[in-house]
Amino acid sequence: MTEAARPGGASRPPAIDGRDLSALTRQMKAMVPHYTPEWRFSPDDPDAGRRSFFWLRRCLARMPKG
């Protein structure tokens, strides 16, 4: 079915990010210095920011792959 032929004009779901968890972690480590230079993203030194990131990462991992 084409986009125009969908019943009720429903749009297609957005593309899901295909990166795995280790790729997301690498990107997070690379981005941190640019957004929060005072924060050190260190797996050996857990803090609230790191815990929040890993919680979100677990949530993303449980999403269905599409």
N, C-alpha and C positions, 0 to 999 in steps of 0.2 A: 504494500500500500504506500502511496506517495504521501508526502507531508500534507498536501492539499486535500487528499482523500480521507484523512483520518476523521472518524466520527466525532462530531461536536467541536472540531477544530483543535483537538488536543495536540500539544506539541510533543516532540520527542524528549526523553529524559536527557539530561546533560551527560557528557562523556565522563566516566569515572577515572580518576587518576590511577594509572597502572603501576606506579612505583611500589616497591616492596618496603617493609619497615626499615631495613638497613639504609636504603636510599633516602628515605624521609629523615632518618637520624643524621645522615651525612649532610643533607641540605640544611637542617636545623643548626648543626655545628658551624657550618659555613656562614649562615645568615646572622647568627647572634652578634658577632662583633660589629656589624653594620647598624644594628638597631639598638642594641644595649651593650655598649662597649665595657661597661662596668661589671657585667655579669659574665661569669665563666661557666660555660656549659660543660660540666664535668661529671661523668658517670660515677666517679669515686667520691664525690662530695655532693650528696643529695640536698636539694633545697626545694622551695615551693615551685619555682619555675620549672625545674627539671622534672619534678613529680607531675606537674600539670601537663608537660609535653608528653611524657610516657603514658599518662592516662588517656590523652587524646589519641595517641598512636595506637593504643590497644582498642579504642573505640573504632578507629578507622579500619583496623585489621579485621574486625568482626563484621564489617559491612559486606554485603554480597558483591561478588565480583561481576561486573557486567560487561 
